Amino acid sequence: MATLRQIRRKIRSVQSIQRVTKAMRMMSAARLRKAQDALVSARPYADQLQRIIGNLIHGLTEYEHPLLERREPNRHLVIVIAADRGLCGAFNTNVCRAAMARVNELGRETPIIAVGTRAAQFFTRRNYNVIEQYTGIFNQLSYTHAVTIAELISSAYTDATYDHIEIVYNEFVSMLQQAPTTRTLLPIPTPSAEESSGEQDNVIYEPGQAVVLDGMIPKQVETQVWRSMLESQAAEQAARMNAMENATKNASEMIDDLVLERNRVRQTMITKEIAEIVGGAEALKQ
């Protein structure tokens, strides 16, 4: 049985951990609100941009763009987005395992761009073909990071270095659910003619549909990368907030158990001392 001093040390240690988890939960809650606001603003823009591009493409009978070209998918590239830090439950593990399963399906030598320290560490330690790493960016995440990645993959796709580029990230579904998602970035997915709303028939584009498309298609790649990063950031903060809340509750339960154990030890000590006193008094009487 642990001594009273040892139990008291355990209680102080768990209380210190509980204060840390409480503080981290509060920080994650504040960051989550900010990340949610950015994500809510980005989602409609990204969806509408994709819809407009689809309408414009179906409105043109002959239009070609390097980022729309569809080739036989022999050379793949996978972009994996994870967090820079841990203490967020299974957030990093889930997305990295989903990406690893996809890479193994395509071939173990498939090139990987790792976004986030945890993604880079996961695939580097397992000797996967990580060709580029973007680490330490989520503390000061900005649109320029998405532009840098989008320019890199757009240039590689235009040069026919890769025939198919995918991105794997955690999508923010709700406060309690983050879903690993795989999405095609290049070639740019376009809706079918049946899915197209036909809005292009009622719109006049200046200086012309082709010129507008030339400017919007590279922007679409940047927007989808940016949206994926925002989804991952919001999902990370939600996962960390839930993990720290669970850790705080577990610490409270552990403290309660240790307090009960401390009281039992104290009671045992008191009972023993009383027994010794009574025994001594009885010995003196004799």
Secondary structure, 3 states (H helix, E strand, C coil): CCCHHHHHHHHHHHHHHHHHHHHHHHHHHHHHHHHHHHHHHHHHHHHHHHHHHHHHHHHCCCCCCCCCCCCCCCCEEEEEECCCCCCCCCHHHHHHHHHHHHHHHHCCCCCEEEECHHHHHHHHHCCCCEEEEECCCHHHCCHHHHHHHHHHHHHHHHCCCCCEEEEEEEEECCCCCEEEEEEEEECCCCCCCCCCCCHHHHCCCCCCHHHHHHHHHHHHHHHHHHHHHHHHHHHHHHHHHHHHHHHHHHHHHHHHHHHHHHHHHHHHHHHHHHHHHHHHHHHHHC
